[in-house]
Amino acid sequence: MDSREKSFDTAIGTSKLMITLSTAVLAFCVAIVNVQSGVQTIFTPDVISQKVMLTIIFAFLIGSIAMGAWMQLGVTHILSVATHEAPPDIWSVKIRVPFMFQFCLFILGMAILAGYGVWKLYG
């Protein structure tokens, strides 16, 4: 396996990992954050700003999952049209742009989730 193949495998693996982590965190948040009135958990939003914060977190994580799927489709396209004369390029815009969006949305979602947790625990 040459370095070009390894770079594609690494990018695909990283994207799949972020899809898995985003899905798991999203499922965990939906399970642990109880929005039923009168039933409180430690992460239940108390004020409207906390509900907005959770909505933003969910949107970022769902966006990360969508960008990961877009990135996977981009890799599939780049690999399918590659020829010996024009080998596949991991830095193609069809791969790089959705991967950057996926990464940024994932990091932002996790950072805001950490802030929400700190706010609920110590606020």
One Martini backbone bead per residue (centre of mass of N, CA, C, O) as a GRO file, in nm:
protein
  123
    1MET     BB    1   0.094   0.039   0.026
    2ASP     BB    2   0.069   0.352  -0.043
    3SER     BB    3   0.039   0.681   0.047
    4ARG     BB    4  -0.223   0.733  -0.109
    5GLU     BB    5  -0.391   0.503   0.013
    6LYS     BB    6  -0.349   0.586   0.309
    7SER     BB    7  -0.484   0.863   0.289
    8PHE     BB    8  -0.765   0.756   0.220
    9ASP     BB    9  -0.800   0.569   0.466
   10THR     BB   10  -0.768   0.790   0.679
   11ALA     BB   11  -0.998   0.976   0.590
   12ILE     BB   12  -1.223   0.767   0.607
   13GLY     BB   13  -1.181   0.687   0.905
   14THR     BB   14  -1.222   0.969   1.028
   15SER     BB   15  -1.505   1.017   0.920
   16LYS     BB   16  -1.638   0.769   1.048
   17LEU     BB   17  -1.571   0.846   1.340
   18MET     BB   18  -1.734   1.114   1.343
   19ILE     BB   19  -2.002   0.985   1.280
   20THR     BB   20  -2.013   0.799   1.526
   21LEU     BB   21  -1.976   1.013   1.749
   22SER     BB   22  -2.214   1.194   1.674
   23THR     BB   23  -2.431   0.978   1.706
   24ALA     BB   24  -2.371   0.902   2.001
   25VAL     BB   25  -2.403   1.183   2.129
   26LEU     BB   26  -2.687   1.233   2.030
   27ALA     BB   27  -2.817   0.988   2.167
   28PHE     BB   28  -2.732   1.059   2.453
   29CYS     BB   29  -2.871   1.335   2.472
   30VAL     BB   30  -3.159   1.237   2.415
   31ALA     BB   31  -3.163   1.038   2.663
   32ILE     BB   32  -3.067   1.247   2.904
   33VAL     BB   33  -3.251   1.469   2.790
   34ASN     BB   34  -3.527   1.589   2.956
   35VAL     BB   35  -3.834   1.757   2.824
   36GLN     BB   36  -4.021   1.702   3.042
   37SER     BB   37  -4.245   1.818   3.241
   38GLY     BB   38  -4.131   1.767   3.581
   39VAL     BB   39  -3.872   1.617   3.464
   40GLN     BB   40  -3.552   1.576   3.608
   41THR     BB   41  -3.226   1.635   3.505
   42ILE     BB   42  -2.908   1.748   3.489
   43PHE     BB   43  -2.965   1.826   3.157
   44THR     BB   44  -3.208   1.989   3.186
   45PRO     BB   45  -3.359   2.251   3.066
   46ASP     BB   46  -3.451   2.570   3.217
   47VAL     BB   47  -3.398   2.762   2.979
   48ILE     BB   48  -3.408   2.891   2.665
   49SER     BB   49  -3.096   2.905   2.621
   50GLN     BB   50  -3.056   2.598   2.661
   51LYS     BB   51  -3.233   2.506   2.427
   52VAL     BB   52  -3.071   2.650   2.210
   53MET     BB   53  -2.805   2.508   2.266
   54LEU     BB   54  -2.909   2.222   2.200
   55THR     BB   55  -2.993   2.284   1.911
   56ILE     BB   56  -2.710   2.356   1.814
   57ILE     BB   57  -2.577   2.091   1.880
   58PHE     BB   58  -2.757   1.913   1.703
   59ALA     BB   59  -2.698   2.061   1.436
   60PHE     BB   60  -2.393   2.011   1.431
   61LEU     BB   61  -2.402   1.699   1.444
   62ILE     BB   62  -2.578   1.659   1.195
   63GLY     BB   63  -2.388   1.812   1.006
   64SER     BB   64  -2.148   1.621   1.043
   65ILE     BB   65  -2.287   1.374   0.925
   66ALA     BB   66  -2.350   1.497   0.647
   67MET     BB   67  -2.054   1.568   0.571
   68GLY     BB   68  -1.954   1.275   0.587
   69ALA     BB   69  -2.129   1.169   0.356
   70TRP     BB   70  -2.018   1.365   0.145
   71MET     BB   71  -1.724   1.271   0.166
   72GLN     BB   72  -1.771   0.976   0.086
   73LEU     BB   73  -1.883   1.049  -0.196
   74GLY     BB   74  -1.629   1.197  -0.293
   75VAL     BB   75  -1.438   0.956  -0.279
   76THR     BB   76  -1.593   0.777  -0.471
   77HIS     BB   77  -1.568   0.962  -0.715
   78ILE     BB   78  -1.260   0.998  -0.732
   79LEU     BB   79  -1.201   0.687  -0.757
   80SER     BB   80  -1.388   0.629  -1.015
   81VAL     BB   81  -1.230   0.855  -1.216
   82ALA     BB   82  -0.968   0.730  -1.206
   83THR     BB   83  -0.647   0.718  -1.356
   84HIS     BB   84  -0.332   0.669  -1.456
   85GLU     BB   85  -0.301   0.970  -1.557
   86ALA     BB   86  -0.531   1.043  -1.318
   87PRO     BB   87  -0.492   1.040  -1.014
   88PRO     BB   88  -0.591   1.048  -0.712
   89ASP     BB   89  -0.695   1.324  -0.487
   90ILE     BB   90  -0.715   1.412  -0.154
   91TRP     BB   91  -0.723   1.744  -0.227
   92SER     BB   92  -0.990   1.758  -0.320
   93VAL     BB   93  -1.270   1.944  -0.297
   94LYS     BB   94  -1.470   1.694  -0.260
   95ILE     BB   95  -1.312   1.631   0.019
   96ARG     BB   96  -1.207   1.878   0.181
   97VAL     BB   97  -1.462   2.048   0.242
   98PRO     BB   98  -1.643   1.840   0.396
   99PHE     BB   99  -1.425   1.773   0.607
  100MET     BB  100  -1.398   2.053   0.733
  101PHE     BB  101  -1.691   2.078   0.815
  102GLN     BB  102  -1.706   1.827   0.988
  103PHE     BB  103  -1.489   1.904   1.190
  104CYS     BB  104  -1.602   2.179   1.284
  105LEU     BB  105  -1.881   2.081   1.377
  106PHE     BB  106  -1.780   1.878   1.583
  107ILE     BB  107  -1.613   2.067   1.762
  108LEU     BB  108  -1.837   2.270   1.824
  109GLY     BB  109  -2.040   2.072   1.945
  110MET     BB  110  -1.852   1.974   2.175
  111ALA     BB  111  -1.790   2.248   2.304
  112ILE     BB  112  -2.083   2.327   2.366
  113LEU     BB  113  -2.144   2.077   2.536
  114ALA     BB  114  -1.934   2.136   2.751
  115GLY     BB  115  -2.053   2.411   2.830
  116TYR     BB  116  -2.328   2.302   2.914
  117GLY     BB  117  -2.227   2.116   3.138
  118VAL     BB  118  -2.096   2.336   3.310
  119TRP     BB  119  -2.348   2.509   3.344
  120LYS     BB  120  -2.522   2.288   3.486
  121LEU     BB  121  -2.317   2.220   3.722
  122TYR     BB  122  -2.218   2.548   3.798
  123GLY     BB  123  -2.468   2.765   3.726
   0.00000   0.00000   0.00000
